[in-house]
């Protein structure tokens, strides 16, 4: 199986399917490269080279006890692009993975990157601060984290339906819900805690405003994990010249429940026909 060593020696697993223009997928918290199967299969068959990797602490990558801040995660992404010497890349990210892409651009530049797609982003800043008064109170995040740590399998199973917004009619089989929960459990307890804190508490407002590559932002208006009014819409106001799509009734698991529509939007954006 293919692995590469990151900047600090952490061994990271990746998949590499197809040939053509490269598209690199960056998963959100708890999920690994396997979560992108509904994008990588059709897109690799449509003439794109699709690459995804397991974040440190996730899936088949090493599970170190450190390095879950955006600097290290962005450096991991940079190490992958360097290892495969990818250029003209479309970066497609979900949830807090969007922050990894934004930090990558501010830390490593955009020489290798043609465009980015940010799906259900937790950026630009979710937590409440003196200059972000509409954010969610830190104490609330801490309480949720403490509850989740007591019984992570039960917490994930309990919150899975909200993740997919099934109460609004989004169709997903019980087997696929269970599969997604299992993917979320396939990361270390340290990683599960730290990456959420990184995604919630890191201020990416200034870096988002400095993005200079074409950007597509996709967010569901029923997202319980990254509320659209706090995340997607605000990010769309910051990133210069972006294309913004808001899906009615879509939750955070938009890459599964709305895979066909999302894939077409991404493909159109790559082809330069999307608006």
N, C-alpha and C positions, 0 to 999 in steps of 0.2 A: 504494500500500500504506500502511496506517496506521502512523504513528510518533508518538511523543511525546518531548519533551525532559525529561530528569531534572533533578535539583537542580543538577548541575554541568555541564549542557549536553550530556551524553551522549545521543545519539539512540537510542531503543529501539523495536524493532518489536513489534507486538501483533496478535492476531487476536481477533475479536469476533463470535460466532455466536449466533443465536437471540434470543429475547425471554423476559422473565420475571425471576424472582429470580436475582440475579447470583452466579455461581460463578467464582472466579479461580484459575487453576492456576499453580503455581510449580514449575518443573522443578528437578531436582537438578543436580549438577555435570556439565558437558559437554553436557547435553541442552538442547534448545530447545523452543519451543512446539509444534513438530511431534510431539514425543514423546507428547503427550496426545491423539492422534487417536482412540484407542480409548475415551476418556472423553468428549471434546468432541462427537463425532458423536452418540452415542446420547443424551447428556444434553441437548444443545441441541434434539434432536428430541422430548424428553420434556417440554419447556416451560420450560427454564432458559436463561438468558443465560450463555453460556460464554466466558470471556475468558482468554487466555494470552499471555505475552510472552516474548521472547528476552532472557535475562539479558545484561548487558553482557559483551562478549567472546565472545558466543555467537550462532550463527545469523546473522540479518540485522540485528542491532543493531550499534552501533559497537563497535570492538575497542580500547578505550583500554588504556594500560599501567598503570593504577592503579584503585583503587576496588573491590577484590574482598573486602574485609572485610565483616562483617555490618552495620555501621552504614551503609555506602554502599549495600549491596544492599537493606537495609530501606527506605532512603530512595528507591531506585528503585521499589520496590513502592508506597510511599506516593504517589509522583508519578503512577503509573498510576491508582490509585484516585481521586486528586484530578482528574486529567485527564478521566476519564470520569464523575466525580462519583458514584461507586458507593456505595451504602449498603445495609445489610442483607446484607453479602457473606458467602458461605461461601468461606474460603480453603482450597484443597486443595494440599498440597505433597508433594514426594517427596525423600527423602534429605537432602542438606544444605540443600535448599530449605525444609525444616521449620524449620531455624535462622533463615532469613530471616523466616519468619512469627512465630516466637517473639520475635525481636528487633524486628520491626515493632510487635508489641503492647506491648513494654516501652518502645519509643522514641516511638511515635505514638498509643498508646492503642487502645481498641476501639470507638470511636464508630461507625465504618463497618462493623464486623465483627459478624456474628451468631454464627458458629461457625467452627471450624477442623477440618481433617482432615489428620493427619500420617501419611504412608505411608513405611515403611522409613526412619525418621529416623536420622540420625547423632547427633543430640542424645541425652542432655544433655552428655556429654563422653566422647570416645573415647580420648584419649591418656592415658597414665599420668602421674600427678602424685603428690606426697606424700600428698594427701588423696583420691586416686583410684587406689589401688594395683592395682586389677584391670584398669586400662586397658592399652592396647597401648603398648609401649615406643616412644618417639619415634624411636629409631634404626631400628626396623623400618619405620616410615612413610617415613623419609628414604631408606632403601635401595630401597623399592618405587618411590618418586618418581624416584629416579635411574635405575632400570632402565627405567621407563616413558618417561622423557625421551629415552633413547637411540634408541628406535624406537617411537613412540606407536602407529602403525597395527598393528604386529606385536603389541605388548603388549595392545591392545584385542581383537584377533582371538583371541589365545591365552586371554584371560580371559573371553570372551563366554559360554561354556557355563556357567561358574561363576556368572556374573551371573544367569542364568536357572535355575540348578540343574537342568539337563537330566539330570544323572546320577540324579535322583530321579524321573524319568518325566515331567517337565513338557514339554509338547509345544510346539514352536515351529519353524517352517520355517527352513531354512538361509538363505533369501532375507530373512526378517524379522530374523534375527540379523545378517546383513550390512548391512541397512538401519539397524539400531540402531548398529552400529559406525560407519557413515558419519555418522550424526547426532552421535555423540560426537566425531568428528574435526572437525566443523564449528564449532570454537571455537579461539581463539588459544592458542598455547603458554603465554603468560603466564596467561591465564584458567584453562587446564587445571591449571596448577600451583597457583595461588593459591586457587582456590575449594575445592580438596581440603584444603589446609592450613587454611583457614577452618573448614570443616566438621568437621575432626578435632580441632583444637586449641582451639577456642573453648569456654569454660566457660559453659553455659547452664543450669546447675542452679538457680541462684537465680531466674532469669527464668522458667524452666519452672514452678516452684512458685508463681509470681505470676500465672499465666494464670487469667483469670476468665470466659472464654467457654466454652460447651460444646465439648468436644473429643473427637474420634474418633481413636484411634491404631490403625494396622494394620501388622503386621509379620510377615514369614515366618520360620519357625524354622530355615530353611536358608540364611539370608542371609549370604553370605561377605563382603560389602562393609561391612555394618553389623551385626555379630553381635547377635542378639536379646537375649542375656543381658546385653550391655553397653549396648545402646541402647534398643530398644523396651520391654523389661520395666522397665528403670530409669526411663525417661521416664514410664511408666504409674504408677509409684509417686510421682512428683513432681507431675504435673499434677492439680489438684483435680477430683474428680468425673468423670474421663474415662471413656469407653467404650473398652475395649481388645479387639481381635480379633487372634488369632494364627493364621496359616494354616500348617497342617502341610505340610512339604515345599516351601514357597515360598521363592524366592531374592529377590534385590534387585530384579529386573525384574518385580515382582509386578503392575505396572500393565499389562503385556502378557500374561504367562502366566496370570494370574488375573483378567483384565479383567472378565468377566461378574460374578463374585462380588464383586469390589471395587466395581464400579459400583452393584450393588444395595445393598451395605452403605452406600455414600455417599448414595444416593438415600433409603434408609430413614432415615438420620441427618438429612438435610435435612428430611424430612417429619415427623420427630419420632417415628418408629415403630421406629427401630433401637435395639438393646440389645447 
